[in-house]
């Protein structure tokens, strides 16, 4: 890996920093950890006994991250949005808010330098695919505006998607990686969930049943 690949795979707004805020202990026990964006209010994540993660983002952004090792395969999950973020454009820095997203993060190719290892949060040094609810029309695929060589955004649901309704997704991670980067996908290392309303403001409330390999 060269220095180019050392960009964070999760960067939809700014460099990420680990947060010290208390996380719902049930999420922490399950291996999740919270990542915030430096200088921005942090979205809230909570575990519900019904089996889903509830995300609340009011003028804020945040990522819930956990190890998720395995080969790139078909990935499925269910999600719903109860309060949608304002319309946004996933292609534009500073305008790329979204009601919810699922991020699939991949192994970095080659070793990182000592400095990069010390500065880069675990799991964020390789490439990443971001599956969005919000940010444009469904089916739109584009480079991540913050890491165009190492990140790709795929919009699954747009403003037409019904609110307060569970919807099911199944994505072909291997095929999406090849379309985005022109080569076979390396192993998956981490999974992240997020919501983002720090640019255009407003409130997004979403629920996600954590993804599983199909």
Protein Blocks (a to p, Z undefined) as FASTA:
>chain_A
ZZklmpcfklckbccdddfbdcdfklmmnopacdddehiacddddddfkopacdddehia
dddddddeddddddddddddfbdcddddfkbghilgcfbdcddddddedjddfklmmmmc
ghilbccddddeejiaehiacddfklmmlgccddfbdfklcghiacdddddfklmmmmmn
opacdddfbdcddddfklngpjddddddddddZZ
